Amino acid sequence: MKKLEMIIQPGKLEELKAILDECQASGVMISNIMGYGNQKGYRRLYRGTEYNVNLLPKVRVETVVDDDVSEKIIDRVVKEINTGNYGDGKIFIYEVQDAVRIRTGERGKDAL
């Protein structure tokens, strides 16, 4: 099993949710976050004073899926969420050793 942690632009969330639904990801966790990467934010002029805005709004989407599904999700996200600009986001991939459904005690893929 793999845990996919995807950091994306807020405007791309609905597209990502559609991809996850089509790939039959069984669950998803979504968090609003702030951060910056290579773009380092931008400069803003406010009432004659220039200041840097370096924390940009992002969305973190996490899901745990089977190994073969993870590659399908990654390929589709890279193809469909990509705008070609800085700030498109990143996907972090983690190996998940096991999962347990608390309600039933099911383990592994059955717990997803």
C-alpha positions as MATLAB code, in Angstrom:
seq = 'MKKLEMIIQPGKLEELKAILDECQASGVMISNIMGYGNQKGYRRLYRGTEYNVNLLPKVRVETVVDDDVSEKIIDRVVKEINTGNYGDGKIFIYEVQDAVRIRTGERGKDAL';
ca = [
       0.000    0.000    0.000;
       1.074    3.559   -0.642;
       0.180    6.834    1.017;
      -0.029    9.694   -1.473;
       0.326   13.198   -0.077;
      -0.475   15.742   -2.772;
       0.092   19.472   -2.352;
      -1.914   21.377   -4.976;
      -3.408   24.765   -5.779;
      -6.842   25.268   -4.170;
      -8.491   25.770   -7.562;
      -7.498   22.255   -8.651;
      -9.180   20.433   -5.752;
     -12.364   19.456   -7.592;
     -10.340   18.034  -10.496;
      -8.225   16.008   -8.074;
     -11.296   14.703   -6.235;
     -12.748   13.560   -9.579;
      -9.523   11.707  -10.402;
      -9.507    9.990   -7.000;
     -13.164    8.978   -7.373;
     -12.569    7.567  -10.865;
      -9.541    5.599   -9.613;
     -11.640    4.269   -6.709;
      -9.585    5.706   -3.858;
     -11.602    4.619   -0.834;
     -10.893    7.613    1.385;
      -9.301   11.031    1.330;
      -8.188   13.639    3.880;
      -8.055   17.295    2.835;
      -6.315   20.135    4.695;
      -5.943   23.824    3.888;
      -2.307   24.788    4.343;
       0.016   27.717    3.621;
       3.491   27.459    2.161;
       5.863   28.190   -0.676;
       8.289   26.332   -2.863;
      10.524   27.465   -5.695;
       8.372   30.503   -6.455;
       9.080   32.040   -3.004;
       5.810   33.991   -3.067;
       5.334   37.365   -4.747;
       5.716   41.114   -4.110;
       2.682   43.282   -3.363;
       2.349   47.068   -3.238;
      -0.081   48.262   -0.558;
      -0.591   51.988    0.165;
       2.817   52.866   -1.233;
       4.664   50.193    0.747;
       6.072   47.138   -0.949;
       6.034   43.866    0.952;
       6.603   40.174    0.215;
       3.829   37.617    0.391;
       5.687   34.343    0.750;
       3.050   32.069    2.292;
       0.623   31.028   -0.420;
      -2.609   29.069    0.098;
      -2.326   25.391   -0.839;
      -4.382   22.259   -0.278;
      -2.937   18.991    1.061;
      -4.794   15.872   -0.056;
      -3.845   12.533    1.495;
      -5.027    9.051    0.587;
      -3.860    5.474    1.092;
      -4.330    3.150   -1.879;
      -3.123   -0.171   -3.260;
       0.234   -0.131   -5.077;
      -1.190   -0.561   -8.599;
      -3.805    2.171   -8.065;
      -1.162    4.619   -6.813;
       0.690    4.693  -10.147;
      -2.556    5.269  -12.034;
      -3.440    8.192   -9.737;
       0.044    9.714  -10.002;
       0.037    9.526  -13.811;
      -3.401   11.127  -14.088;
      -2.611   13.898  -11.590;
       0.619   14.815  -13.383;
      -1.211   14.832  -16.726;
      -4.421   16.641  -15.714;
      -3.481   18.972  -12.818;
      -0.330   20.298  -14.490;
      -0.491   23.928  -15.713;
       3.225   24.206  -16.455;
       3.685   27.068  -13.966;
       5.465   27.317  -10.646;
       3.235   26.332   -7.765;
       1.491   23.377   -9.439;
       2.423   21.292   -6.424;
       4.101   18.050   -5.468;
       3.225   14.440   -4.742;
       4.973   12.654   -1.878;
       4.768    8.858   -1.861;
       5.141    6.833    1.335;
       5.196    3.075    1.850;
       2.445    1.968    4.241;
       3.308   -1.124    6.213;
      -0.197   -1.934    7.449;
      -3.621   -0.444    8.112;
      -6.249   -1.449   10.668;
      -9.943   -0.574   10.554;
     -10.770    0.174   14.176;
     -14.464   -0.737   13.921;
     -13.944   -4.290   12.593;
     -10.270   -5.066   13.155;
      -9.731   -5.709    9.420;
      -6.129   -5.313    8.279;
      -4.257   -4.485    5.090;
      -6.229   -3.816    1.901;
      -9.459   -4.868    3.590;
      -9.077   -1.982    6.029;
      -9.060    0.567    3.231;
];
